[in-house]
Amino acid sequence: MEITAELVRGAVEIERTETGVRPHRLPEFARRQADAQFELVEAQPAGVRIVFRSAATRVTLVARAERFGYVGVPLRAPGVFDVLVDGELVASASLSSAVQILRDLTTGEITRSEAEPEELTFELGVSGGVERLVEIWLPYSESVELISIDADEPLAPAHRPAPTWVHYGSSISQGSNAASAATIWTAVAARLGGVELTNLGFGGSALLDPFVARTIRDLPADLISVKVGINIVNADLMRRRAFAPALHGFLDVIRDGHPDTPLLLVTPLWSPIFEHTPGPGAFDPDALSRGETRFVAAGDPAEVRSGKLDLATIRADIVRVVHDRSASDPNLFQLDGMALYGASDAQSHPLPDDLHPDAATHRLLGERFAEEVFGVEGAIPTTR
């Protein structure tokens, strides 16, 4: 059967293709305003899932993936689809082939291979003839065209009783280095908090773009969180004079559509290379020569005094923005990102590439966020 919009959750828009549908995390108007990097990552369906109720014991998904990489940089592992039945992970799989898109960093040239759609069959376990909630979480690191879905019992759309959480962030929120689709920290936190996730984490692109603020303004949301800082530093995008006004403007647009919705600002996680050193960020050439991917901060710490941004400065300015707005916005909250991952966590949960958390740390971040935000003593408690 074809995959319709009523089976897909977490997508902002569904594009119909010649052979199926492609979920997007930005609407068409925003995609027209985005650059090539943003167009790439918004089409990677982090947090998007196919959701239905069925007594099926087996389901087959036909899909085609597009995978992006850089010439000379180790390729990412294939994206992982996760299948949950009544909230429990029962199966995972990857497509064995994909359209491969490679960019040469020295010339800018892009090459593209072709690939055919492929079947993934998941065993769901014995149902006893009882309908269960089935979720197929799509990979966060590759674009996916969904062709069809079939099962050994009828499928029906599931209703949506839970509050909706819209989260905006960087590659860590999108999923970088998580083990699979449903183990991204945002996905972990959403399940623990009993909320419906719309993940607007965009790798390398959490840059306070106005078209993202307008997207959030127009989305249904019971809770909105905004986690910014790391991309603004590692892109060397703006100076201190511009950051706070840009953040105010981003929040103002969101408030145009959500004047009273709980809105949470999250300061950056601890990141050793950018704590007191501004961007730009870059691949570590010594690591690349060893076949590894690591990152370095290429800025000069002395330039922070003249207005360049490091993470310590960003955190202080976010606190100031929350303080300045709080008197007129009682539903604005703040979470210290260092409570999710701080310097003391580096020994037990080191960042393998000096920038992104590993799979275990994603789980830790999700658990801590759920406790800090959704828990009984959290900033915005939810009931499951």
N, C-alpha and C positions, 0 to 999 in steps of 0.2 A: 504494500500500500504506500501511497505517497505520504511524505511528511508535511503536515500542515502546521500553521502558526500556533494552533491551539495545543499542539504536542510539545512546543519548544518554550522553555523558560530561560530567563537570564539574557536573552537577546534584545537589543533595542529595535532592530529592524530585520526583516527576513527578505532577502533578495531572491527572486525566482530566476534560475538559470535555464539553459536549454534542456538539462537533464535532471534537475532537482532544485534544491534551495541552498542558499548560503547564509548562515546567520552573521549578522554584523552587530558590533557593540557601539556604533555611532550611526545616527540617521544620515540619509543621503546628503542633506544640506551641509552637515558637518564634514562629511568625507570630501566634499568638493573644496573645502577650505583647508584641509589637512595636507601636510607634506608627505613625501613618499614613505618615510619611516613610520609616520602615524597611520597611513593607509594600510601598511603591512600589519602592524600589531593590532589594530582595531578589528581586523578580519580574523585574528586568531581567537577562537571562541572560549576564552577563559571564563569559567563560571556558567557557561551555557550548557543546558542539559535537555535531553528528550525525556519527558515525564508522562507516564500513563499508568492506568490500572489494568491488570490482567491476571488471569489464572494460568498464564503461559509458563511452561518449563524451559522453553528455548526461544530465543529471539535472534533474528538475523538483520544486521544493518549493512546496507550497501553505501559506501562513501568513497570519496577521493580527496586526498590531502595535498596541500602545497607546503613545501618546506623551504625555508630561506636560510642562507648561510653566506659566509665570506670566503673568498679564495685565500688559502693559506691559513685559515683559522679552523681548528677542529670542529667538525659538524656536531650539532646536537643529536642526541639519541631520538629516535622516532617518538612522536607524541603518544601518550597512553590514554585510551578510553577506559573509564571505570564504570562498572554497573553496580548499583545499589538496589537491594530489595528490602523494602520496609526499613530503610536507613542503614542496612548492613552491606558492606562490600562483599560481593560474591564472585566477581570476575573482572579481569583486566586484559586488554589486548591492544596491539598496535597494528596499523596497516603496514604491510611488508614493502609496499612501493608508494611513491608519491611523485608529483611534479616537483622537480628540484630547481630552485631559483638561486643562483650564485652571483654575488657582486664582487668585482675586483676593486679593492680599496685603492689601488694605485692608479687605475684608469677610469673607474666608475662604470666600466662595462658590465652588463648584466646578461647572463646566459640562462636559458630556461629549457629543461627537458620536458617530456610529456609522460603521462601515465594513465592507465585505464582505471575505472572504478573497481573496487574490491569488496568482497564480502567479509564481514566479521560476525561469527556466530557465538553467542553467549549462552551458557547453560545457567539457568536461574534456580535450579533445584526443584524438588517436588513441591507443588502448590496444594495438593489435596483438593483441587477444584475450587479453591478460595481465591478471590481476587486479592492481589497485593499491589503495593505502590512500587513501581519500577522506575529508576532514574538512570539514564545513560549520560554520564558527564563527558563532554567533548574535550579534546586535548587543548592545553593552553599555549602550546608552542608552534602550532601549525594551523593554517587555514583549512577548513573542511567544507567540502560540498556534500550535502546529504542527498542521496539518490532515492532510497526507499527503506522501509522497515517492514518486516513480516515476523509472525510468531505462530506457534502451534495452537494458540487460542486467541480470540478476539482482543483487540486493544481499545481502550476508551480513555479519553482525556481525564486527567485528575483535577479536582477543584483546588483552589489556592486559599487555604484558611489563614496562612501565617502572615505576620507583618513583613513588609518589603524593606530590605536594607540596600541602599545604593551606596557603593563605595568607590571613591576615586583615589588612584595612587599610581605607583611606578611599576617597574618590572617585578619587584618583589610581590606586590599585590597581584600582578598578572599571574605570577607563578614561578618565576625563574628559579631553577634548581630543585623545585618540588618533585617528588617521585612520580606523581600522576595527577590526573585532572581533579579528582575529589580530595586530594591531600594538600592542595594549596592552602596557605594559612587562612585566607578569606573563606574558603569552602569549609574548612574545619570549624572556624568560628561561627559560621552561619548555621551549621548543623547543631552545634552545641547550644546556640542561642535560640534555635527554633524559628529562624527567620528565612525569608526567601531572598536570595542574593542576586543582585545585579552588579557584576564586577566590571568597573570601569578602571581597572589597573592597566596602564599602557606602558610597555617597556620603552624606556628612554624618552618618554613623552608626557610625563606629568608636569606640564610647563605652564599651567594656569591659562590655557587657551580659552578665549571667550566662547568659542563654539561648544566646548565641553560644558561650560557653565550653563549655556542655553539648553543643552541636552538634558542636564540634571534638572534644570528648572521645569522642564516639560514632562519628566518621568513621574509616574506614581511612586511615592516613597513615604514610609512611616519613620524611617531613620536615614540620615545622610551622614557619611563620614568623608572627610577630605584629608588626605595624607600627602603632604608636599614637602619638598626641600632637596632631596638627593639629586633629582634630575636637573633642577635649576642650578645646583652647584656643579655637577659633573658635565653639564652642557656649557658651562660658563656663559649662561644665557643673559643674565641681567646683573646690575649692580644694586647695592643696598638701597639706594634712593628709589629704585623702581619696585623692589619686591613687596613692601608692605602695601603701597597703593594698588598693585596688581592683585594681591590677595584680597584686599577690601573689595575691589571691583568684582572679582570672581564670586565672593560671598554675596554681594549685593544682587547679582543676577540670579543666583540660586534663590535668594529670599523673595524675589519677585514672584516666583511660583510656589514657594514653600515658606510663607511668612512665619509659621509657628511650628514647623516640623523640627524635631530634635536634630541639631546639626553639630557634629563632633569634628573638631580639628585635631589631627594627630601630628605631633612633631616627628622629625626623622629618627629612625633607629640609629644606634651607634654604628659608625662606619669608620674604621681606623684611618683609612687613607685620606678622608675628606674632613675629619673633625676640625683640623686647624690649617688645612691646606685647600686653597680654592681649585676649581677646575681650570682647564678642561680635563676630563678623564680620558684615558687611552689604554689600549691593550699593552701589556707588559711584553716588550720584544724578546727579552730573555726567556720568558715562559713560553712564548710562541715557538722559539727555536727548539724547545724541549717537547713540543707537541701539546702544551698545556694552555689553558685560557685563564689569565689573571689580569687584573686591572691595576692601574697606578693613577695618582693625581699628578698632573703635569704643571699645575700652577705654582706660584711663589707665595709662601705664607706671608711674606712682608707686604704683599699687595692687599691683604685684608684691611690694613689701616687706611688704604686709599679707596675702599668701597667694594672690593671683590668679596664674594660670599663664600664662607665655609659653613659647615653644619652648625657649629656653635653659634654663629651669628644668626643663622636662619631660625634656630630654636628660640633665641631671645626675641626676635622680631615677631614670631607667631604668638608668643605669650603676650607681647605688647598689643597685637591686633585683637586678640581675644579680650584683653582688659579694656581696650578702647570701645569695643562693641557691646560688652556685657551689660552695661546699664540699660541699654535700649533693646537688648535681645536676651531675655531670660532663658531661652531654649538653645543657647549656644554653649557648648561644652568643649573642654580641652582634655586630651590624653597625652601624657609624656611618652614619646616613643621609646625612651630609654627604659621604661617599665616593661616594655615588650621585649626589647633586646638592648642590653647595656654593655658597658665595658667589662663588667664582671662575668658576663656570659661567654666571653671569647675563649676561655680555657676549655670549658666543657662543650661549647658549640661554636667552634671556629668557622669563619666564612671561607669556604674552600677556594674561592677566586678573589678574596679580599673585598668583595662587594655584595654578593648574594648569599642567602642562607641555604644550607643543605636541607635534605628531606626531613630529618629529625627536627631541625630548627623551625621549619614551617609548621610542624605539628605543635611545637612549643609556642610559637607566636599565636597560632589560632586559639590554643587553650588559654593563654594569658589574655588575649583580647576579649574572648568570651567572658572570662571572669571579671575583667576590668570594666566591661561595657554592659554585657547582658546579664551578669550575675545578680544575685539578690542585693549585694552591696555595690553594684556597678553604677556607672553614670546614667545608663538608660536601661533599667531592668526589663526583661521580657519573660513571659511565661510560655512554657513549651506545651 
